[in-house]
């Protein structure tokens, strides 16, 4: 038999139980925030017709679409986000109520160059509001981003927002034709990632990156690049100051007052809702790379891990449904990059990894008591306590080590002696580990004390386990 080398394609990865449980926890927390806002779930297929996906995200996204085939040999592709499928749903199911406020979670695929926290298959968790023109809808999305980050225990973050329509003022100011807007905005959006020097080079003559790849320039003049730099240099930790300077510099551009007023209204709404300048700022360099954005845009940066880029981003896309219906449908939303955020939080050591879902391990070291172990396990499970029954005939010490390796909080020992006495021996594993650290080099004393190990009446097992699980995981001596 020819053996096949176990391997993964570039940009893909396996998530082992620790990371999968951490991801699942993040999703559960954020889902709670979304539902607190009244959003409802929507699920769409991973595969869409290629013409549904094509032409909506811009040239860079178009080139990153994974194409697939089916038995009917239709032209299909893997979704690159959840927003385009949402637009298709809105057009296809006209009976949906408006506004339609939905959240959606699942993997998406892009043939990007892999990097820190960047994969070709990754999970996005979206929140969107369709059918509302008011800037209050955009503000609410930003509030949802902030509340999600806070719920995840992330405090040192910053949400930055701007507007593609305000950026259109820059095109007029720098004498750049509207047809070039997508390319110009795409480059400006890289400011945080590649820095101002490379942004200027990509706007003008281009450059060769660290890997040797040639980055083609847009061919703008030095004067146009200067005007762009002047625009994105308008920044302040106070939103009101940015609005004021923006109006003073670009207020004379036709249509400027109306678009600047949108940013001002959003800033006011954020103040009313309690989201101050320390959490949300106006950053005019925020453009977002996707071509379908045409209004306010926003992204979220972890201040302690900026190398991971935006972990929660989005914007307004009023014209996306028009591709299917021929009419404008206002829409706004944002997407949390679950895997990128998970990678960033792991790098910052800000996420607790669990190796098991079990809270209790029932050891089975006496084969004649199989029925006792089974009854005990299902008694705990029916009480809502996550319990694993050890499968095998290993000695007790090896089973305890198994529970310790998986960091299961409680291990139960039950043999003929315990059964005769009508008790169960409980091992509080966290207490044992804590005491072991205190008694480093004193194994005999540790064995003598057996910290965290005590007996409870068999009839009181469920109550004792519940009480122990409710206590903080610190060592306390028991007699």
GUVO-242921 format. One record per residue (C-alpha): residue in one letter; z, x, y. Coordinates in steps of 0.25 Angstrom, whole numbers, plus 5000, padded with zeros to 4 digits. Example, Ala and Ser with C-alpha at 12.3 -4.5 7.8 and 13.67 -1.06 7.14 Angstrom:
a503150494982/s502950554996/
END
This chain:
x500050005000/x499650055014/x500850055023/x500650005037/x501350075048/x502349985055/x502049985070/x501849905083/x500649905092/x500849965106/x501649885116/x502349795105/x503749805099/x504649745089/x505949685094/x507049715084/x508249615083/x509049685095/x507949675105/x507549535100/x508949475101/x509049535115/x507649475119/x508149345113/x509449345121/x508649375134/x507649255131/x508849165128/x509549205141/x508249185150/x507949055143/x509249005147/x508949035162/x507548965161/x508148845155/x509248845165/x508048825175/x507448715167/x506248785161/x505748735148/x505048825136/x503648835134/x502948905122/x501448945122/x500649025111/x500549175112/x499049165110/x498149095121/x496649085123/x496149215129/x495549135141/x496949075144/x497549215145/x496349285152/x496149295167/x497549245171/x498349375171/x497449475178/x496649595173/x497849675168/x498349555160/x496949515155/x496849655149/x498149645142/x497949515134/x498049535119/x496849455113/x497049395099/x496149315089/x496249195081/x495449135069/x494649055078/x494249185086/x494649125099/x494949215111/x496449225112/x497549315118/x499049335118/x499749285130/x500149385140/x501149295147/x501749155146/x501149115160/x499649095156/x500049015144/x500948925153/x499748905162/x498948865150/x500048765146/x500148705160/x498648675160/x498648625145/x499848535146/x499648455159/x500748365155/x501848465157/x502748425168/x502648505182/x503348585185/x503348645171/x504448755170/x504348835157/x504848955151/x504149035140/x504449145131/x503649235121/x502849355119/x501649395127/x500649515126/x500049605135/x499249735132/x499949815142/x500349965142/x501749965135/x502850025144/x504350005146/x504749865142/x503249835142/x502649785129/x501349715125/x502049605118/x503249555126/x504049425128/x504049355141/x504949235145/x504349155156/x504849045166/x503748965174/x503748845183/x502348775184/x502048665194/x502848715206/x502248765218/x503548795226/x504048935227/x505348875222/x504748885208/x504549035210/x505949055215/x506548985203/x505749085194/x506349195201/x507749135200/x507549115185/x507149265184/x508449305191/x509349205182/x508649265169/x508949405173/x510449365177/x510549295164/x510149415156/x511249495163/x510249575171/x510749595185/x509949715191/x508649645192/x507749605204/x506649495205/x505549525215/x504549425220/x503349425228/x502049335229/x500649355225/x500249275237/x501049365246/x500349485240/x499049415243/x499449445258/x499349585254/x497949575249/x497549515263/x498349625270/x497749735262/x496349675262/x496249665247/x495349555242/x496049445234/x495249485221/x495949615220/x497349545221/x497649545206/x497449695205/x498149725218/x499349645214/x499349695200/x499549835205/x500549805216/x501349735205/x501449875198/x502249935210/x503649925202/x503049985190/x502150095195/x502650125209/x501950125222/x501150245221/x500450205208/x500250065214/x499450125226/x498650205217/x498250085208/x497950005221/x497050115225/x496450225217/x497150215204/x497950315195/x498150375181/x499450325175/x500450415167/x499750375154/x498450425159/x497850285161/x496950265173/x497550155183/x496350105191/x496550085206/x496149955213/x495450035224/x496249985236/x496150065249/x497350155253/x497550055265/x497649935256/x498650015247/x499450045260/x499449895263/x499949855249/x501049955250/x501449905263/x501549765257/x502349795245/x503249885253/x503849765260/x505149755252/x506649725255/x507849685247/x507849565255/x506849455252/x506949405267/x506549535272/x505249545263/x504849415268/x505049445282/x504249585281/x503149515273/x502949415284/x502949515295/x501949605288/x501049505282/x501349375289/x499949385297/x499149385284/x498549245282/x499449155273/x500549255273/x501649165279/x501549065268/x501649165256/x502749245262/x503449105264/x503449085249/x504249215247/x505149175258/x505449035251/x505649105238/x506649195244/x507349085250/x507349005237/x507949125230/x509049135241/x509448985239/x509449005224/x510349125225/x509449235222/x509649345232/x508849475236/x509649555226/x508949475215/x507649435220/x506749515231/x505349505236/x504449615232/x503049615237/x502549705227/x502749605216/x501349555212/x501449535197/x500249575189/x499749445183/x498549385191/x499049245190/x500149255200/x499849195213/x501249175220/x502649225220/x502849335209/x504149395204/x504649505195/x506049555190/x506449705189/x507649765183/x508149855193/x508749955183/x507449955174/x506249945184/x505450015174/x505349895166/x504649815177/x504749665179/x505549595168/x505349455174/x504149415182/x503249305187/x502649235198/x501849115203/x500449075196/x499948955202/x498448975198/x498649005183/x498548865178/x497348845186/x496548925176/x496748815166/x496848685175/x496048725187/x497148685196/x498348765202/x499748745195/x500848815202/x501748905193/x502749015193/x503549085183/x504049225178/x504149295165/x505349385159/x504849505151/x505849485140/x505449615133/x505349695146/x506649645151/x507349675137/x506849815137/x507349835151/x508749785148/x508749865135/x508449985144/x509549955153/x510549925142/x510749785147/x510549705135/x511449685123/x510649705110/x511049625098/x510749665084/x511049535077/x511149395080/x512349375070/x513749365076/x514449375062/x514049455049/x514649395036/x514749505026/x514549485011/x515149595003/x515649504992/x514449444984/x515449344977/x515749284991/x514249254995/x514549104997/x515749135006/x514949225015/x513849125016/x514749005019/x515449095030/x514149135036/x513648995037/x514948945042/x514849045054/x513349005056/x513648855057/x514748885067/x513648955076/x514049095073/x512849185070/x513149245057/x512449345047/x512749345032/x512549485027/x511549485016/x511749595005/x512849654997/x513249775005/x514649825006/x515549765017/x515449895026/x513949895026/x513849745030/x514849775041/x514049895046/x512849795046/x513549705055/x513949815064/x512549865065/x512049735069/x513249715079/x513649585073/x514949555080/x515749495067/x515749535053/x516449455042/x517049505030/x517449415019/x517749455005/x518649414993/x519949465000/x519649385013/x519249265005/x520549264997/x521349275010/x520449165017/x520049255028/x518749325034/x518749465040/x518049475053/x517549605059/x517349605074/x516249715074/x516349735089/x517849755089/x517649855077/x516549935085/x517449935097/x518649985090/x517850095082/x517450155095/x518850165099/x519250225086/x518050325086/x518350435075/x519550345069/x518850275058/x520050265049/x520850195060/x519650105063/x519650065048/x521150045048/x521049945060/x519749875056/x519549835071/x518949695073/x519249655059/x520149535056/x520349415047/x520149265050/x520449145041/x519149105034/x519248965040/x519349025054/x518149115053/x517149035062/x518249025073/x518649175072/x517149215073/x516949125085/x518149185092/x517749325089/x516349305094/x516849245107/x517749365110/x517149485118/x516649605108/x517849695111/x518849755102/x520149685100/x521149715089/x521449605079/x522549595069/
END
